Amino acid sequence: MESQIVIKWIPKEHLTTILPLAFVLNDKKVSMEVLENRLSSMIPMGYKCIGAYQNEKLVGICGVWELNKLYAGKHLEPDNVIIDPEYQGKRIGELMMSYLTDYAKRFDCETLEINCYVKNTRGKKFWERQGYEALGFHMIKKLKA
Protein backbone atom coordinates (compact mmCIF):
# COMPACT_ATOMS: atom_id res chain seq x y z
CA MET A 1 0.00 0.00 0.00
CA GLU A 2 2.64 2.55 1.03
CA SER A 3 4.38 2.43 -2.35
CA GLN A 4 1.06 3.41 -3.97
CA ILE A 5 0.63 6.49 -1.77
CA VAL A 6 1.94 9.82 -3.02
CA ILE A 7 2.27 12.79 -0.66
CA LYS A 8 2.19 16.23 -2.27
CA TRP A 9 1.09 19.81 -1.75
CA ILE A 10 -2.49 20.48 -2.77
CA PRO A 11 -2.60 23.51 -5.08
CA LYS A 12 -4.44 26.49 -3.62
CA GLU A 13 -7.09 26.31 -6.33
CA HIS A 14 -7.87 22.70 -5.32
CA LEU A 15 -7.99 23.13 -1.54
CA THR A 16 -11.76 22.63 -1.48
CA THR A 17 -11.07 18.94 -2.22
CA ILE A 18 -10.13 18.58 1.47
CA LEU A 19 -13.64 19.44 2.65
CA PRO A 20 -15.16 15.91 2.61
CA LEU A 21 -12.34 14.66 4.86
CA ALA A 22 -12.58 17.79 7.05
CA PHE A 23 -16.30 17.04 7.40
CA VAL A 24 -15.47 13.55 8.72
CA LEU A 25 -12.76 14.99 11.01
CA ASN A 26 -15.36 17.23 12.62
CA ASP A 27 -17.71 14.27 13.24
CA LYS A 28 -20.03 15.63 10.52
CA LYS A 29 -21.17 18.28 13.03
CA VAL A 30 -19.88 21.29 11.08
CA SER A 31 -21.75 21.79 7.82
CA MET A 32 -19.96 21.69 4.50
CA GLU A 33 -21.08 25.29 3.91
CA VAL A 34 -19.47 26.47 7.15
CA LEU A 35 -16.30 24.49 6.40
CA GLU A 36 -16.09 26.02 2.93
CA ASN A 37 -16.53 29.54 4.32
CA ARG A 38 -13.90 28.96 6.97
CA LEU A 39 -11.46 27.52 4.46
CA SER A 40 -11.90 30.47 2.12
CA SER A 41 -10.98 32.75 5.04
CA MET A 42 -7.99 30.62 6.04
CA ILE A 43 -6.30 30.55 2.63
CA PRO A 44 -5.40 34.28 2.56
CA MET A 45 -3.97 33.81 6.07
CA GLY A 46 -1.39 31.36 4.69
CA TYR A 47 -3.15 28.03 5.17
CA LYS A 48 -1.68 25.26 3.02
CA CYS A 49 -2.31 21.53 2.89
CA ILE A 50 -0.56 18.34 1.89
CA GLY A 51 -2.54 15.41 0.59
CA ALA A 52 -1.99 11.69 0.53
CA TYR A 53 -3.18 10.23 -2.76
CA GLN A 54 -3.73 6.66 -3.84
CA ASN A 55 -3.75 7.00 -7.60
CA GLU A 56 -5.83 10.20 -7.92
CA LYS A 57 -7.98 9.63 -4.82
CA LEU A 58 -7.33 11.95 -1.86
CA VAL A 59 -7.13 9.61 1.15
CA GLY A 60 -5.45 11.83 3.73
CA ILE A 61 -4.96 15.51 4.49
CA CYS A 62 -2.74 17.59 6.71
CA GLY A 63 -3.21 21.33 6.85
CA VAL A 64 -0.07 23.36 7.45
CA TRP A 65 0.52 26.73 9.08
CA GLU A 66 3.96 28.35 8.89
CA LEU A 67 4.33 30.28 12.14
CA ASN A 68 6.79 31.95 14.46
CA LYS A 69 6.05 32.16 18.17
CA LEU A 70 8.11 33.40 21.09
CA TYR A 71 8.12 30.04 22.88
CA ALA A 72 8.49 27.78 19.82
CA GLY A 73 10.42 29.84 17.30
CA LYS A 74 9.90 29.33 13.59
CA HIS A 75 7.76 26.26 13.18
CA LEU A 76 5.12 24.39 11.23
CA GLU A 77 1.79 23.46 12.73
CA PRO A 78 0.08 20.42 11.22
CA ASP A 79 -3.67 21.05 11.40
CA ASN A 80 -6.84 19.21 10.37
CA VAL A 81 -5.03 15.89 10.00
CA ILE A 82 -7.16 12.94 8.99
CA ILE A 83 -6.88 9.76 6.98
CA ASP A 84 -9.97 8.40 5.23
CA PRO A 85 -11.36 5.76 7.63
CA GLU A 86 -11.00 3.08 4.93
CA TYR A 87 -7.24 3.79 4.77
CA GLN A 88 -6.44 4.20 8.47
CA GLY A 89 -3.87 1.89 10.01
CA LYS A 90 -1.80 1.72 6.81
CA ARG A 91 0.99 4.12 7.95
CA ILE A 92 -0.23 6.94 5.70
CA GLY A 93 -0.13 9.38 8.62
CA GLU A 94 3.51 8.49 9.19
CA LEU A 95 4.28 9.11 5.52
CA MET A 96 2.61 12.53 5.69
CA MET A 97 4.48 13.49 8.87
CA SER A 98 7.81 12.36 7.39
CA TYR A 99 7.12 14.53 4.33
CA LEU A 100 6.19 17.48 6.53
CA THR A 101 9.19 17.04 8.84
CA ASP A 102 11.55 17.03 5.85
CA TYR A 103 9.87 20.20 4.57
CA ALA A 104 10.18 21.85 8.00
CA LYS A 105 13.91 21.12 8.08
CA ARG A 106 14.36 22.63 4.61
CA PHE A 107 12.27 25.63 5.74
CA ASP A 108 14.72 26.02 8.67
CA CYS A 109 12.10 25.45 11.37
CA GLU A 110 13.03 24.94 15.00
CA THR A 111 9.94 22.92 15.91
CA LEU A 112 6.65 21.40 14.84
CA GLU A 113 3.57 21.95 16.98
CA ILE A 114 0.18 20.22 16.95
CA ASN A 115 -3.13 20.38 18.74
CA CYS A 116 -5.02 17.16 19.41
CA TYR A 117 -8.55 16.85 20.73
CA VAL A 118 -8.62 15.64 24.34
CA LYS A 119 -10.99 12.76 23.49
CA ASN A 120 -8.82 11.61 20.58
CA THR A 121 -6.79 8.99 22.43
CA ARG A 122 -5.80 7.23 19.22
CA GLY A 123 -4.54 10.53 17.79
CA LYS A 124 -2.62 11.31 20.99
CA LYS A 125 -0.83 7.96 20.75
CA PHE A 126 -0.02 8.65 17.08
CA TRP A 127 1.52 12.04 17.87
CA GLU A 128 3.54 10.61 20.74
CA ARG A 129 4.92 7.91 18.39
CA GLN A 130 5.95 10.74 16.06
CA GLY A 131 8.00 12.32 18.86
CA TYR A 132 5.59 15.03 20.06
CA GLU A 133 5.36 15.82 23.76
CA ALA A 134 2.60 17.60 25.66
CA LEU A 135 3.64 21.15 26.53
CA GLY A 136 0.42 22.58 27.89
CA PHE A 137 -3.30 22.83 27.32
CA HIS A 138 -4.92 24.20 24.17
CA MET A 139 -8.14 25.78 25.34
CA ILE A 140 -11.09 27.40 23.59
CA LYS A 141 -13.81 29.80 24.71
CA LYS A 142 -16.87 29.71 22.47
CA LEU A 143 -18.49 33.09 21.83
CA LYS A 144 -21.40 31.73 19.81
CA ALA A 145 -23.60 28.75 20.63
GUKEMAR-212746 format. One record per residue (C-alpha): chain; x, y, z; residue in one letter. Coordinates in Angstrom, 3 decimals. Layout:
% residues N
<cadena->A x->X y->Y z->Z residuo->A> .
...
//
This chain:
% residues 145
<cadena->A x->0.000 y->0.000 z->0.000 residuo->M> .
<cadena->A x->2.645 y->2.549 z->1.032 residuo->E> .
<cadena->A x->4.381 y->2.431 z->-2.353 residuo->S> .
<cadena->A x->1.062 y->3.407 z->-3.969 residuo->Q> .
<cadena->A x->0.632 y->6.491 z->-1.773 residuo->I> .
<cadena->A x->1.939 y->9.823 z->-3.018 residuo->V> .
<cadena->A x->2.269 y->12.788 z->-0.660 residuo->I> .
<cadena->A x->2.191 y->16.227 z->-2.272 residuo->K> .
<cadena->A x->1.089 y->19.807 z->-1.745 residuo->W> .
<cadena->A x->-2.486 y->20.476 z->-2.771 residuo->I> .
<cadena->A x->-2.599 y->23.510 z->-5.080 residuo->P> .
<cadena->A x->-4.440 y->26.486 z->-3.616 residuo->K> .
<cadena->A x->-7.086 y->26.311 z->-6.332 residuo->E> .
<cadena->A x->-7.874 y->22.698 z->-5.324 residuo->H> .
<cadena->A x->-7.988 y->23.129 z->-1.544 residuo->L> .
<cadena->A x->-11.757 y->22.635 z->-1.482 residuo->T> .
<cadena->A x->-11.068 y->18.943 z->-2.222 residuo->T> .
<cadena->A x->-10.129 y->18.577 z->1.470 residuo->I> .
<cadena->A x->-13.641 y->19.438 z->2.653 residuo->L> .
<cadena->A x->-15.155 y->15.914 z->2.607 residuo->P> .
<cadena->A x->-12.344 y->14.659 z->4.863 residuo->L> .
<cadena->A x->-12.581 y->17.788 z->7.047 residuo->A> .
<cadena->A x->-16.302 y->17.037 z->7.402 residuo->F> .
<cadena->A x->-15.471 y->13.551 z->8.724 residuo->V> .
<cadena->A x->-12.763 y->14.995 z->11.008 residuo->L> .
<cadena->A x->-15.362 y->17.229 z->12.624 residuo->N> .
<cadena->A x->-17.715 y->14.275 z->13.241 residuo->D> .
<cadena->A x->-20.028 y->15.630 z->10.524 residuo->K> .
<cadena->A x->-21.174 y->18.284 z->13.029 residuo->K> .
<cadena->A x->-19.881 y->21.292 z->11.084 residuo->V> .
<cadena->A x->-21.754 y->21.792 z->7.821 residuo->S> .
<cadena->A x->-19.962 y->21.689 z->4.497 residuo->M> .
<cadena->A x->-21.080 y->25.290 z->3.910 residuo->E> .
<cadena->A x->-19.465 y->26.472 z->7.150 residuo->V> .
<cadena->A x->-16.301 y->24.492 z->6.403 residuo->L> .
<cadena->A x->-16.094 y->26.019 z->2.933 residuo->E> .
<cadena->A x->-16.532 y->29.542 z->4.317 residuo->N> .
<cadena->A x->-13.901 y->28.963 z->6.974 residuo->R> .
<cadena->A x->-11.461 y->27.519 z->4.463 residuo->L> .
<cadena->A x->-11.901 y->30.474 z->2.118 residuo->S> .
<cadena->A x->-10.982 y->32.751 z->5.043 residuo->S> .
<cadena->A x->-7.991 y->30.616 z->6.044 residuo->M> .
<cadena->A x->-6.301 y->30.547 z->2.628 residuo->I> .
<cadena->A x->-5.397 y->34.277 z->2.563 residuo->P> .
<cadena->A x->-3.974 y->33.807 z->6.074 residuo->M> .
<cadena->A x->-1.391 y->31.364 z->4.691 residuo->G> .
<cadena->A x->-3.154 y->28.026 z->5.166 residuo->Y> .
<cadena->A x->-1.678 y->25.256 z->3.015 residuo->K> .
<cadena->A x->-2.311 y->21.527 z->2.891 residuo->C> .
<cadena->A x->-0.558 y->18.339 z->1.892 residuo->I> .
<cadena->A x->-2.535 y->15.412 z->0.594 residuo->G> .
<cadena->A x->-1.991 y->11.688 z->0.527 residuo->A> .
<cadena->A x->-3.176 y->10.228 z->-2.757 residuo->Y> .
<cadena->A x->-3.725 y->6.664 z->-3.843 residuo->Q> .
<cadena->A x->-3.750 y->7.000 z->-7.596 residuo->N> .
<cadena->A x->-5.830 y->10.195 z->-7.918 residuo->E> .
<cadena->A x->-7.977 y->9.626 z->-4.822 residuo->K> .
<cadena->A x->-7.334 y->11.948 z->-1.864 residuo->L> .
<cadena->A x->-7.135 y->9.609 z->1.150 residuo->V> .
<cadena->A x->-5.454 y->11.830 z->3.729 residuo->G> .
<cadena->A x->-4.964 y->15.509 z->4.494 residuo->I> .
<cadena->A x->-2.744 y->17.586 z->6.712 residuo->C> .
<cadena->A x->-3.211 y->21.328 z->6.852 residuo->G> .
<cadena->A x->-0.071 y->23.363 z->7.451 residuo->V> .
<cadena->A x->0.517 y->26.730 z->9.082 residuo->W> .
<cadena->A x->3.957 y->28.354 z->8.887 residuo->E> .
<cadena->A x->4.333 y->30.277 z->12.143 residuo->L> .
<cadena->A x->6.794 y->31.954 z->14.455 residuo->N> .
<cadena->A x->6.049 y->32.162 z->18.170 residuo->K> .
<cadena->A x->8.115 y->33.400 z->21.089 residuo->L> .
<cadena->A x->8.123 y->30.038 z->22.878 residuo->Y> .
<cadena->A x->8.489 y->27.778 z->19.825 residuo->A> .
<cadena->A x->10.425 y->29.842 z->17.302 residuo->G> .
<cadena->A x->9.904 y->29.333 z->13.593 residuo->K> .
<cadena->A x->7.756 y->26.256 z->13.181 residuo->H> .
<cadena->A x->5.116 y->24.394 z->11.234 residuo->L> .
<cadena->A x->1.791 y->23.464 z->12.730 residuo->E> .
<cadena->A x->0.083 y->20.423 z->11.222 residuo->P> .
<cadena->A x->-3.669 y->21.046 z->11.399 residuo->D> .
<cadena->A x->-6.839 y->19.208 z->10.365 residuo->N> .
<cadena->A x->-5.030 y->15.893 z->10.002 residuo->V> .
<cadena->A x->-7.163 y->12.936 z->8.988 residuo->I> .
<cadena->A x->-6.883 y->9.759 z->6.985 residuo->I> .
<cadena->A x->-9.973 y->8.404 z->5.231 residuo->D> .
<cadena->A x->-11.360 y->5.762 z->7.631 residuo->P> .
<cadena->A x->-11.002 y->3.078 z->4.930 residuo->E> .
<cadena->A x->-7.242 y->3.791 z->4.770 residuo->Y> .
<cadena->A x->-6.442 y->4.204 z->8.469 residuo->Q> .
<cadena->A x->-3.866 y->1.887 z->10.008 residuo->G> .
<cadena->A x->-1.796 y->1.720 z->6.813 residuo->K> .
<cadena->A x->0.985 y->4.122 z->7.955 residuo->R> .
<cadena->A x->-0.231 y->6.936 z->5.705 residuo->I> .
<cadena->A x->-0.135 y->9.380 z->8.620 residuo->G> .
<cadena->A x->3.505 y->8.487 z->9.195 residuo->E> .
<cadena->A x->4.277 y->9.110 z->5.520 residuo->L> .
<cadena->A x->2.609 y->12.530 z->5.689 residuo->M> .
<cadena->A x->4.484 y->13.488 z->8.867 residuo->M> .
<cadena->A x->7.806 y->12.363 z->7.393 residuo->S> .
<cadena->A x->7.117 y->14.525 z->4.333 residuo->Y> .
<cadena->A x->6.193 y->17.483 z->6.531 residuo->L> .
<cadena->A x->9.191 y->17.042 z->8.841 residuo->T> .
<cadena->A x->11.550 y->17.032 z->5.855 residuo->D> .
<cadena->A x->9.866 y->20.202 z->4.565 residuo->Y> .
<cadena->A x->10.185 y->21.854 z->8.004 residuo->A> .
<cadena->A x->13.907 y->21.118 z->8.082 residuo->K> .
<cadena->A x->14.360 y->22.633 z->4.615 residuo->R> .
<cadena->A x->12.266 y->25.631 z->5.736 residuo->F> .
<cadena->A x->14.717 y->26.015 z->8.670 residuo->D> .
<cadena->A x->12.104 y->25.450 z->11.366 residuo->C> .
<cadena->A x->13.026 y->24.941 z->14.997 residuo->E> .
<cadena->A x->9.940 y->22.916 z->15.913 residuo->T> .
<cadena->A x->6.655 y->21.402 z->14.836 residuo->L> .
<cadena->A x->3.565 y->21.950 z->16.984 residuo->E> .
<cadena->A x->0.184 y->20.218 z->16.947 residuo->I> .
<cadena->A x->-3.133 y->20.376 z->18.741 residuo->N> .
<cadena->A x->-5.015 y->17.159 z->19.415 residuo->C> .
<cadena->A x->-8.550 y->16.849 z->20.726 residuo->Y> .
<cadena->A x->-8.621 y->15.640 z->24.342 residuo->V> .
<cadena->A x->-10.987 y->12.765 z->23.494 residuo->K> .
<cadena->A x->-8.821 y->11.605 z->20.580 residuo->N> .
<cadena->A x->-6.793 y->8.986 z->22.435 residuo->T> .
<cadena->A x->-5.797 y->7.227 z->19.218 residuo->R> .
<cadena->A x->-4.537 y->10.527 z->17.792 residuo->G> .
<cadena->A x->-2.620 y->11.307 z->20.988 residuo->K> .
<cadena->A x->-0.829 y->7.961 z->20.748 residuo->K> .
<cadena->A x->-0.023 y->8.647 z->17.084 residuo->F> .
<cadena->A x->1.522 y->12.040 z->17.872 residuo->W> .
<cadena->A x->3.544 y->10.612 z->20.736 residuo->E> .
<cadena->A x->4.919 y->7.910 z->18.394 residuo->R> .
<cadena->A x->5.948 y->10.742 z->16.062 residuo->Q> .
<cadena->A x->8.001 y->12.319 z->18.865 residuo->G> .
<cadena->A x->5.594 y->15.029 z->20.058 residuo->Y> .
<cadena->A x->5.359 y->15.824 z->23.760 residuo->E> .
<cadena->A x->2.595 y->17.598 z->25.662 residuo->A> .
<cadena->A x->3.643 y->21.146 z->26.535 residuo->L> .
<cadena->A x->0.420 y->22.581 z->27.891 residuo->G> .
<cadena->A x->-3.304 y->22.827 z->27.315 residuo->F> .
<cadena->A x->-4.919 y->24.202 z->24.170 residuo->H> .
<cadena->A x->-8.142 y->25.780 z->25.342 residuo->M> .
<cadena->A x->-11.092 y->27.398 z->23.585 residuo->I> .
<cadena->A x->-13.810 y->29.796 z->24.711 residuo->K> .
<cadena->A x->-16.873 y->29.708 z->22.472 residuo->K> .
<cadena->A x->-18.487 y->33.088 z->21.825 residuo->L> .
<cadena->A x->-21.404 y->31.726 z->19.814 residuo->K> .
<cadena->A x->-23.597 y->28.753 z->20.627 residuo->A> .
//
